[in-house]
Amino acid sequence: YRSSRTSLMVWGAIGWDWKSPLVFLEKEEGRKGICSKAYLNQVLNNVIFPHWAEMTEDERSKFIFMEDGSKVHKGHARLPRLNSWIRTFEWPPSSPDLNPIEKVWRWMKNQITALPKVPTTIEELKGHIQKLWDEVDPVYFRRYTERLTCKLEDVIKLKGLSTVH
């Protein structure tokens, strides 16, 4: 999730009955913004690689780590991820039809938009985002993962155009 009104970049992941901690990415010293090194240090090293290490072989065989085409997923982050043998798919930069986490981000954005008082500081916005993330139940969002095969067929039929649902 990236807010267009602020320099706030947020990362989170959902899986089958699993939800990652929410990460508010911080820019690395000497960098203008969030880069692949920040993503490697704050997301892959702190969340994904430890989660991978705790999985059984059976769980690992079913695990697919979805990343969109964002530049932060490339560069410094690419080789360590490949060396870990984590299976990935590259998705389009904005793929709300195909990426189940996009449903979560859309729900969270709608909830923030509906707030009676607009957050006026980054810390206040972070608090609202964290509160909403805490409410996310990965079991509820599982249905989007279950329907992914059907959704892929719909996108193919529409030659890459957005589907209705």
Steps between C-alpha positions, in 0.01 A plus 500: 500500500637841408320819588509755218459787746790410725840338474368206702560153359343204675557128440294204614429148380218252536507129443295194572389565860805724549565872516839670524578780735447838339818681399521878468802526275764756588742636244861393532753762605622702203206397278226726363223249551419136558738279302566130452755502782234627742262229376769234544594615851155577637274249325694203364759475779261583784176331388515270198830316554420423869148384401653278229746351750212400733306318225498126453613355165135435412406862574797626297394290201164683495636849576502755218623848585315754285667828417385758251731681258604768747866604473555430871456127429798507263860611559644408841192292585504271197810284553448421872141400421613275213775346716241410764314282246170670574267444206366827359289635219546842351171684469411826329572814710132554571303178481187528714335217305781253561662585831287418807680758719360774274154418640636562850660830399178614329297418813749687719503805270119508503499482881753785526303710251185448710662627822305788653826690557784498248835401655722810511835340584693199373489346848122537515467343154731215602284439806185470288673273249635274775158481668341394170776247432437350843137444392598316180406134523693298239229233506249757370731596212576134416208499258695729264789254494261209444349679199835593345485230229156621389622860512799415278265339247283815504800727440620278212152511341506879528853514352648656811226751571357542847223267606175619654541339844 
